Amino acid sequence: MDIDAAQGLHYLDNAATTYPKPPSVMQIAMKFCATACVNPGRSTYDLALEAESMLLGARRKLSRFFGGDDPKRLVFGYNATDALNLVIFGVLRKGGHVISSKLEHNSVLRPIAHCCDEYGASSTLVDFDRNGYVDPDDIRRALRPETRLVVITHGSNVLGTVQPVAEIGAICREAGVLFCIDAAQTAGVIPIDMAAMKIDVVAFTGHKSLLGPMGIGGLCVGPNAVIPHSRAGGTGVDSARRLHLEEFPYRLEYGTPNMMGIAGLANGVAFIEEQGGVERVHAREMALARILWEGLRELDAVKLYCAESLERRTPVLSFTIAGYDPGEAGTRLDVDFQVASRVGLHCAPLVHETLGTAPKGTIRFSIGPLTQEADVRAGVAAVRALVEEKRARA
Ligand SMILES: Cc1ncc(COP(=O)(O)O)c(C=O)c1O
């Protein structure tokens, strides 16, 4: 597969999912599927042991990646949405107060809204400042005796701003409140060390910057974090027990795991390590983001949101072009310039309410580990062409 030219498309929608994936990810996933895709941990024949060994290796790799202390507490599910639902419904099923922010994706906002409407929970959603950052002191001020959970996006999927999770972690630890980060946009982009950052739970998705296939994600759960069950089912062990098991990893895993996805995901993490690790990947991506940022900034008709600097950011930029609806601009970028962007609210409606970009939202360009310089230059050239076209017609 030619990874430089994704069929002529300049793919700048990596915050949605990274594309293309390293060829080795798919090769390993398919090889595993063809040769050892049986249920792990349920039987003792050789193939089942081989499957179990792959699963254990993947738990170890991901747990180490997040600074987790025990691979058994690295549990797999479908994606970040699934993982966040487990945490939010688990913790708030009997009510209680949750603190989150207006930067959140619907995979945080909607489970919280359901817990409030259906289980009598209450929530405080703190604002973000003009640069796109949550103030840890706002989290401190929002704490109440009945606060059970603080859940914050590590990297905004609209603005690319990386939130001060270590400071928030310290506040939560002092208050004895469970702290979960939504690492959908940062896992594989920004180093995460749960112990050093005092994070109790990391919710991750496999198909973005961890470079795995779609349909795999999970939680890395710290030593003192308690997440009550909100689901139950088969675990393959201790089948006579009436209730779902309390022991990890079974505690937060339900039914047959996505073994093919896990095999691919472990290889995605290996790919990041081969590139020199998360810091190196991030530095390369931010060098490309700089080309984009500088190119867009010099166009008067382009308005970038919360992008005064490229410090403390992922390579995600949101903007609007004067005279164009974001939807129209996205179509033109695709049809006339083969540039894939994402337009609209990006599943984060409160960001746009705050910025004044609702209901139409913004255009978003985002870079991934396999983005090439030609892709970002094509993105800038396409936006410039749209701006010039509008000016010529004015
Ligand atoms: C910040 C954030 N959280 C959660 C998600 C949900 O990820 P998934 O669709 O893999 O569940 C996304 C996906 O775009 C995201 O950007």
The ligand as a Gaussian input file, in Angstrom:
#p B3LYP/6-31G(d) Opt

LIG

0 1
 C      -12.432000      14.243000      22.635000
 C      -13.140000      13.008000      22.143000
 N      -13.713000      12.194000      23.033000
 C      -14.327000      11.065000      22.666000
 C      -14.406000      10.696000      21.346000
 C      -15.106000       9.435000      20.991000
 O      -14.232000       8.531000      20.397000
 P      -14.831000       7.204000      19.747000
 O      -15.714000       7.659000      18.614000
 O      -13.659000       6.445000      19.269000
 O      -15.608000       6.536000      20.788000
 C      -13.849000      11.519000      20.366000
 C      -13.958000      11.174000      18.945000
 O      -13.894000      12.004000      18.070000
 C      -13.183000      12.697000      20.775000
 O      -12.600000      13.503000      19.900000

